[in-house]
Amino acid sequence: MKNILQKLFLSLLVAASLAPMTSYAQVPTSVNPSGFGDRQFDMDTIYSAKRIREDDKMYQIGVWRRIDLREKYNLSLYGSGDAKDNGIITHIHKAVVDENALEVFRDEEFTEPLSIAEFEENFWLNATGDSIFVKQLYYLDFKEDFVFDKHHSDMVFDIKYIHLVMPSATNSNAGQKTIGFIRYKDFYNYFKDHPEARWINFQNLSKSLTYDEAFETRLFRSVVQRFTNPDEALIADLVDFDHPDPKLQAYMDALAFEYKLLEFENSLWEW
């Protein structure tokens, strides 16, 4: 019996030595979640700056937010002085027009790219053809996914794109106007290499941060405009038509949704 087992073991070794050799670099998934071989998984490498495997997303909901740069908490992004020439909107414009480093699209599906000339027209001209100032572009919208990543047992805000918007008041009260959409990964990669464009710490300039750092540490205040729902409706559209103050109610509903996200995250560990 012993001889039979020895011969079987030797035959297996010979077969293994004759088999085609295929090499896979096994990378620790804590370092590189995509890895190779049997550790290779799909992940968003086009819009997202984070490395989250699709198979590790146990919970996900889309959230659309608006940053009002005029709010006190967001002045570090808005910039200083009356012209706001050192704010985030100016630096995005420079990246697109002066350096041609950020690709801009007309739609949130990213199927229609904008030329620089089209972007310039969207950026500087309102509905009546009047020129506007940078400081009049005080809205910065973005879409993100609220995700539970089971690989790291963590809730993550995974930003997908930036939406440049001209407010209705700036657009001659003709309704808000889309200037363009920018992939967040492009935004992130550009500004991490451009430290001159900064979230300004007015209390301590030595601690000012690049925009990618400011967004990843969420040094802004935003209001939820929409979340995943069957009608793809804005929160404002979900308020009863006959409500005495629909704008206030929409704001309260947005806050209630924020608390639901916090409650969901906290309840994950209460078992």
ABEGO torsion letter per residue (X at the ends): XAAAAAAAAAAAAAAAAABBBBBBBBBBAAABAAEBEAABBBBBAAABABBBBAAABABBBBBBBBBBAABAAAAAAAEBEAAGAABAAAAAAAAAAAAGABBBBABAAGABBBBAAAAAAAAABBAAGBBBBAAABABBBBBBBBBBBAAAGBBBBBBABBBBBBBAAAAGGAEBBBAEBBBAAAAAAAAAABAABBBBBAABAAABBBAAAAAAAGBBBBBBABBBBAAGBBAAAABBAABABAAAAAAAAAAAAAAAAAAAAAAAABX
